[in-house]
Amino acid sequence: MLLHASHNLWIQGFFDHVTTDTGRTRWFTTEFGAALALTAMVVAYAFWRLRNQLPAAAISSPGPA
């Protein structure tokens, strides 16, 4: 919920208002623009590459029965 709210705040409430429309601007900006999709893919790839740096899960007992 907080991620969605902050996404709406920054994309729709800030960046859309400070971007000058040059005709093809909406292809790159707004909620469904290429810039946001590319940024999300770069962040996802970075997290995917760093996944092996997480500590291994401790496997002990299955828990209370």
Backbone as a chain_set.jsonl record, in Angstrom:
{"seq": "MLLHASHNLWIQGFFDHVTTDTGRTRWFTTEFGAALALTAMVVAYAFWRLRNQLPAAAISSPGPA", "coords": {"N": [[0.816, -1.153, 0.0], [1.903, 1.244, 0.83], [4.014, 1.489, -1.003], [2.605, 1.636, -3.417], [1.137, 3.984, -2.981], [3.209, 5.88, -2.714], [4.33, 5.649, -5.233], [2.222, 6.619, -6.858], [2.143, 9.235, -5.868], [4.675, 10.343, -6.611], [4.974, 9.778, -9.405], [2.479, 10.51, -10.667], [1.713, 12.807, -9.274], [3.927, 14.502, -9.133], [6.157, 14.175, -11.124], [4.744, 14.052, -13.606], [3.674, 16.604, -13.698], [5.845, 18.322, -13.841], [7.057, 17.805, -16.204], [7.685, 18.714, -19.513], [5.472, 18.696, -22.204], [6.243, 17.373, -25.241], [5.063, 16.257, -27.393], [5.724, 13.504, -28.051], [6.147, 12.833, -25.48], [4.54, 11.418, -23.642], [4.956, 8.779, -24.327], [7.233, 8.089, -23.009], [7.086, 9.041, -20.403], [4.804, 9.299, -17.66], [2.532, 7.021, -15.976], [2.572, 4.608, -17.36], [4.739, 4.709, -19.032], [7.74, 4.245, -21.052], [10.114, 4.877, -19.715], [9.634, 4.422, -16.975], [9.081, 1.676, -17.055], [11.546, 0.688, -17.981], [13.229, 1.516, -15.883], [12.145, -0.013, -13.776], [12.794, -2.565, -14.696], [15.611, -2.483, -14.623], [16.08, -2.15, -11.869], [14.89, -4.525, -10.911], [16.587, -6.404, -12.143], [18.998, -5.765, -10.846], [18.398, -6.48, -8.169], [17.945, -9.196, -8.6], [20.489, -10.064, -9.386], [21.874, -9.68, -7.013], [20.845, -11.529, -5.31], [22.157, -13.798, -4.269], [23.688, -12.872, -2.229], [22.251, -12.758, 0.038], [21.72, -13.931, 3.371], [21.824, -17.425, 4.089], [18.886, -19.339, 4.701], [18.113, -20.496, 7.904], [17.86, -23.839, 8.546], [16.261, -25.778, 10.648], [14.319, -27.239, 12.853], [11.01, -28.23, 11.815], [9.215, -26.634, 13.158], [6.681, -25.825, 15.613], [4.324, -28.424, 16.369]], "CA": [[0.0, 0.0, 0.0], [2.777, 2.418, 0.887], [4.733, 1.57, -2.273], [1.657, 2.112, -4.424], [0.824, 5.382, -2.69], [4.36, 6.724, -3.042], [4.436, 5.616, -6.693], [1.235, 7.573, -7.371], [2.538, 10.581, -5.473], [5.814, 10.838, -7.384], [4.757, 9.708, -10.853], [1.321, 11.284, -11.098], [1.588, 14.083, -8.589], [5.087, 15.363, -9.279], [6.869, 14.107, -12.403], [3.856, 14.395, -14.718], [3.42, 18.042, -13.718], [7.068, 19.089, -14.127], [7.568, 17.388, -17.501], [7.147, 19.472, -20.635], [4.934, 17.832, -23.252], [6.832, 17.677, -26.549], [4.366, 15.458, -28.4], [5.961, 12.076, -27.766], [6.526, 12.735, -24.074], [3.761, 10.392, -22.933], [5.519, 7.454, -24.611], [8.34, 7.849, -22.088], [6.736, 9.408, -19.034], [3.525, 8.869, -17.079], [2.486, 5.769, -15.222], [2.8, 3.458, -18.226], [5.764, 5.077, -19.995], [8.904, 3.389, -21.233], [11.142, 5.187, -18.717], [9.298, 3.716, -15.736], [9.259, 0.242, -17.299], [12.984, 0.427, -18.038], [13.746, 1.666, -14.525], [11.714, -1.188, -13.007], [13.575, -3.724, -15.151], [16.984, -2.327, -14.118], [16.043, -2.427, -10.428], [14.631, -5.959, -10.752], [17.813, -7.114, -12.508], [19.974, -5.544, -9.777], [18.024, -7.34, -7.043], [18.136, -10.591, -9.005], [21.929, -10.334, -9.356], [22.349, -9.643, -5.629], [20.091, -12.486, -4.492], [23.044, -14.756, -3.625], [24.34, -12.237, -1.092], [21.385, -12.901, 1.201], [22.129, -15.05, 4.223], [21.056, -18.667, 3.893], [17.856, -19.564, 5.708], [18.477, -21.524, 8.873], [16.947, -24.961, 8.502], [16.402, -26.579, 11.874], [13.131, -28.074, 12.988], [9.887, -27.685, 11.046], [8.4, -25.747, 13.971], [5.76, -26.517, 16.55], [3.32, -29.27, 15.743]], "C": [[0.881, 1.245, 0.0], [3.572, 2.585, -0.41], [3.824, 2.118, -3.367], [1.328, 3.595, -4.221], [1.992, 6.293, -3.042], [4.598, 6.752, -4.55], [3.469, 6.634, -7.297], [1.623, 9.016, -7.057], [3.626, 11.118, -6.4], [5.555, 10.835, -8.888], [3.637, 10.645, -11.284], [1.265, 12.679, -10.49], [2.75, 15.024, -8.79], [5.657, 15.333, -10.697], [5.992, 14.463, -13.6], [3.632, 15.901, -14.832], [4.665, 18.856, -14.072], [7.692, 18.71, -15.467], [6.882, 18.176, -18.603], [6.698, 18.514, -21.724], [5.491, 18.263, -24.606], [6.18, 16.867, -27.661], [4.501, 13.975, -28.122], [6.304, 11.83, -26.306], [5.806, 11.598, -23.369], [4.214, 8.972, -23.248], [6.595, 7.093, -23.587], [7.992, 8.117, -20.641], [5.388, 8.805, -18.665], [3.644, 7.49, -16.443], [2.842, 4.548, -16.062], [3.884, 3.721, -19.259], [6.954, 4.137, -20.005], [9.984, 3.643, -20.176], [10.874, 4.452, -17.403], [9.482, 2.214, -15.899], [10.739, -0.123, -17.329], [13.622, 0.532, -16.657], [13.38, 0.459, -13.667], [12.504, -2.425, -13.411], [15.014, -3.652, -14.64], [17.037, -2.647, -12.63], [15.806, -3.919, -10.172], [15.874, -6.78, -11.081], [18.882, -6.957, -11.424], [19.66, -6.423, -8.564], [18.231, -8.809, -7.376], [19.616, -10.968, -8.948], [22.466, -10.418, -7.931], [21.684, -10.686, -4.738], [20.978, -13.47, -3.761], [23.784, -14.163, -2.431], [23.472, -12.264, 0.163], [21.877, -14.055, 2.064], [21.229, -16.261, 3.988], [20.048, -18.822, 5.02], [18.292, -20.694, 6.629], [17.43, -22.631, 8.844], [17.209, -25.802, 9.749], [15.213, -27.505, 11.982], [11.988, -27.434, 12.218], [9.0, -26.763, 11.862], [7.473, -26.525, 14.881], [4.686, -27.29, 15.792], [1.944, -28.986, 16.227]], "O": [[0.628, 2.189, -0.748], [3.779, 3.71, -0.865], [4.238, 2.971, -4.153], [1.252, 4.359, -5.184], [1.788, 7.367, -3.609], [5.024, 7.774, -5.088], [3.86, 7.425, -8.155], [1.448, 9.908, -7.887], [3.508, 12.23, -6.916], [5.89, 11.802, -9.571], [3.827, 11.48, -12.168], [0.814, 13.625, -11.137], [2.589, 16.235, -8.636], [5.641, 16.347, -11.394], [6.467, 15.121, -14.526], [3.425, 16.418, -15.93], [4.539, 19.98, -14.558], [8.744, 19.237, -15.829], [5.657, 18.294, -18.629], [7.448, 17.624, -22.125], [5.243, 19.379, -25.062], [6.712, 16.808, -28.769], [3.502, 13.271, -27.973], [6.711, 10.727, -25.941], [6.416, 10.885, -22.572], [3.886, 8.048, -22.505], [6.836, 5.914, -23.331], [8.545, 7.483, -19.743], [4.912, 7.883, -19.329], [4.719, 6.893, -16.388], [3.356, 3.561, -15.536], [3.946, 3.021, -20.27], [7.147, 3.339, -19.087], [10.693, 2.716, -19.785], [11.8, 3.919, -16.791], [9.979, 1.546, -14.992], [11.139, -1.139, -16.759], [14.47, -0.288, -16.306], [14.215, -0.038, -12.911], [12.846, -3.247, -12.56], [15.577, -4.679, -14.259], [17.946, -3.343, -12.179], [16.455, -4.508, -9.308], [16.184, -7.743, -10.38], [19.595, -7.913, -11.117], [20.561, -7.042, -7.996], [18.651, -9.584, -6.517], [19.96, -12.066, -8.512], [23.418, -11.154, -7.673], [21.936, -10.719, -3.534], [20.582, -13.951, -2.699], [24.444, -14.897, -1.695], [23.911, -11.839, 1.232], [22.394, -15.044, 1.546], [20.035, -16.127, 3.723], [20.332, -18.471, 6.165], [18.782, -21.726, 6.171], [16.25, -22.383, 9.09], [18.249, -26.448, 9.876], [15.133, -28.483, 11.239], [11.993, -26.224, 11.992], [8.094, -26.151, 11.296], [7.496, -27.755, 14.9], [4.212, -26.873, 14.736], [0.989, -29.625, 15.785]]}, "num_chains": 1, "name": "protein.A"}
